[in-house]
Amino acid sequence: MMKQHDFQNDIDAIARSKAVPTLLETVQLATGMGFTAIARVTTSRWVTCRAVDNISFGLTPGDELDVESTLCHEVRQYDREIVIDDVHDDPNYANHHCPARYGFRSYISVPIRRADGSFFGTLCAIDPEPHKLNDDRILSMFRLFAKLVGESLDADEALSQSQTELTHERELAGVQEQFIAILAHDLRNPINALKSGLRLIEQGNIDGRGKDLVGLMRASVNRMGLLIENLLDQARNRSGAGIVIERVRTDDLGASLNQIIAELQAVAPNQPIEVDVDLPVPVYCDPPRVSQLFSNLLANAITHGAQGSPIKVKARATKDSFTLSVANGGERITDDKMPTLFMPFERGDDRPSREGLGLGLFIASEIAKGHDGTLKVQSDHVETVFTFKMPNT
């Protein structure tokens, strides 16, 4: 296996820039210079990053020159440009070892700097024939192109950093989702144990106060179970499995809705709930999922509705459609919250002491979609109404 160049990151960064080939070609066309390059220059190394060679100078990306044999070494060392129209006529470089060693008569090199001011290398060009380079337009072009190369390097580094951070965040999110899914799954067992314990207590000889207490405990356990199911559904969605909907024709949906009302009423005994359910025909749905949707909507109304203001539940079924709505009084949902209302982990800030995970409305909307239906909301200063509607065929 070929050993990777120790300046490979810099070589690759220059190679990724789509502008660099055009810049080097433009330099050749504007100046007539036969060899143009971007070089990485340090105190001890001169490395070709990219070159356009029409004089067979023989350098390709990764090739090196002895840094002290180059004039770019002086550009870095003294932090200055070097421009030579013709070595034979130049008082500073006529007898210099570098032109004699590499056989050039015209030369230009300007520094490339990063945004933090650090020296990266040079944009340089040589040719065995003399050329008019000491010209304001030529110098301005080289300075501009060197600046563009430096900015390209900074942009490439920022993009690479962002991609690294994004990859890390995705990996972290994946671990967190796995943890949530495992946690939610493992919590099912203690929830089921609590439900069994409550059933045993109910079968015993307990007074009215005890029955009320058991009812409250059962409602809380059912609420915990719903939160766990919401977490599992979210984990399935994130993994691509989605929420599975298994529709059947049922005559018992009304009883399921009333059971949920009773459970949540036990948690909020002082919150009036008005129920208007009219289901004269079977409903073609996934009963557990519709119950989950309804439980989320009703819990949301209890949490965010005005205390003492009745919550209105309506359910209607015809041979063509099924409609379920939950309305509560209180403050309207503000316009800025509407776009994210059905997004996971988005929570209102009006009732922070009673917030949940922010998954309820999201899961409800996903269940609605799974039934080829819609979940919509209307909110004003009188009431907020969530309406689920789906075809009953």
Helices and strands as residue ranges (DSSP letters): H 8-16, H 19-31, E 35-41, E 46-53, E 64-65, G 67-69, H 72-78, E 82-84, G 87-89, H 97-102, E 106-113, E 119-127, H 136-203, H 208-239, E 248-250, H 253-267, E 273-278, E 283-285, H 287-304, E 311-317, E 321-329, G 338-340, G 352-354, H 360-370, E 374-379, E 383-391
